[in-house]
């Protein structure tokens, strides 16, 4: 660009130079033409010289010879041509100039644009580079993340696999455990089953034992009953014995008393002999007794009398005291009565009889008076109230009047002002009138003068004067009219205020008062009505708020199936249900009351039920205790029986064994030769005796049986004989 | 609400009735919740008028209110209702404990037209809803001074209609309710331009 510019500048400089030096240009043109003509074959210097010469020539020709018309024409044409060429060139130059400027601006704009673009692209490049860096960083980060995540993934995989393994192992363990548990459970179950079987068996055994024990117990019971019968018999015998003893003692006593009687009879006989003396003594004593009784009666009578008199005395003394008190009271009362009478005399009319009735009537009268006074007082109070209200009204009225008066005063002032003004006007008018009158007089004087003058003058002035006179007279008449009018007006004006005043006075005195009063009453009425209206409005609003409404204009509707109705129905149902329940309960209560005993029984039952468990426990405990007791007893009995048997065996030389349930007894002797040598007996319950049964051994003892049993009919003897026999036999063998 | 505005900012009589009925629905539900007439767990939150209002989930109550409010809307559109009362009574003794009155006053809206049914109002819906919101807030605030309802209560909705109004099926004529020893409190009012609604609560003074 710079190059272009500099080039262009150079061109321009050259051009300017050519433009400023116009003369040479001209020359050059000539030279150009020359050159055109000569076709430029001449050397430069020569040409220069030639031109100078030609110039000189031309100058010479101009000065010396007038140029030919053709030549001038040609020159002129040349000149014109040159000029046109110059102008063309100039326009060309300008165009070029413009073009250049345009181009320049275009270039500049383009340059700026390009610069902008360049900047923009550079920025963009930078941005893109930054972005690229960021992206690379991100990519790098992402790659790292990927690696990290992969690593994590592998770690997680490992972990999960481990966990899986662990879980599987756990699962296997749990399964094993469960299997073990199952096995153990089964084992336990079987154990428990066995245990239960064992327990059942034990239970059965126990029940069997129990039945056995029961039978034994029954036996024992039978035994005890037999013992008891024996005891009773024994007691009976003892009683009989006692009866016999008492009989013996009675008899002995009778014998003793018989001897006593003998002595008594002796003594009574002696006493009978002394009876007549005693009779005499009795007589004497009786009389004595009678006397004494009489004395006693007298004494009692006297004592009674004394007592009576004492009582009387006491009563009399009490009465006397009372009488004194009463006298004192009486005097007091009399004093009071006197006072009362005095009071009554004071209050009663002088000529009237003093009596309570009169006093009462007086009091009643006074009370009535009092009542009347009170009512009067009330009346007066109400009157005062009304008067007060009236007073207030009057005050209000008075205020109103004062206001009216003020207004009237103001009006009066106004009127006075008006009057003054009118008077001033009147004064002015009268002055004017005086002035006019003076003027008129002047005129008249003038007229007389002029008349006199004219009369002197005469002639033509006479006509003139006459016309003037007429005119003046006319004006005078006009003035007079005006004056009279004014006077009339003045009189009117003078009269008018007085009339107005009077009229106003009349109005103010009569109608005004009336109107004012009316106005006041109206105002009061208005106020009253307004107050009433406000009150009513307030009430209306209140009622409106409270939900009052015009019944005639509106009606109230609601949906038949509303929640309220539903709720009412529900509550009713509930109440009915409850009432039914109450009825039911009442009936039940009644029934329960009726069946009180039954319930009592039931109650007992229920209590029994509760008690049963306790009782059962108790019974169980008792049972256990008794069982243990029985066991102990059994052992005790067993040992005792063993001991007893041993002792019997040692004492009597026989072992007694009870065989089976039948009352069979086996006897085997101490000195028996073999254990098979035994005797058999059976208890015969019918005659309470022992029957001997046959045994193989008994057959060998026939002689003994015949001698002892049949002969002596004694078992002990038989047995003792047998013992002795056997003893001797054994000693014989021993010896 | 799309039918409320036939054109922009223009409420017809029916639209006004719809607005009022909507207010009644939310108002009655709010009262039911606030006064504890039904257990609180049978209510759920709803956003309306820019505040949270609890609405009953009880099917019976919903059905009852929809029935009543439909009829109310019909009558309101004909300007046949003087007031609507929500009465709270003791379920066992039937004693009236509280009465919420919603008084309706017809207004001319934009001005008189030849046909009364073609009245319109150009009051903005937003403004109306703001007014309603204020009333709803006041209803919520009444709990602070109204006496505690310590018995099982129930409610009913009564419409005070003109005498010439026909009673539809399932509807009954009943008497006005009166509260012994009553105290009245007037809440804010709102207006749709065609209806002015005053909300008043009457309650039994605690003896």
Interface residues (C-beta under 8 A of the other chain):
Chain A: X542 X545 X546 X547 X549 X551 X552 X553 X554 X555 X556 X557 X558 X559 X560 X561 X562 X563 X564 X565 X566 X567 X568 X570 X571 X575
Chain B: X60 X61 X64 X67 X68 X71 X82 X83 X85 X87 X89 X91 X92 X94 X99 X101 X152 X154 X155 X156 X157 X158 X159 X160 X161 X162 X163 X165 X167 X170 X171 X172 X173 X174 X175 X176 X177 X178 X179 X182 X184 X186 X200 X202
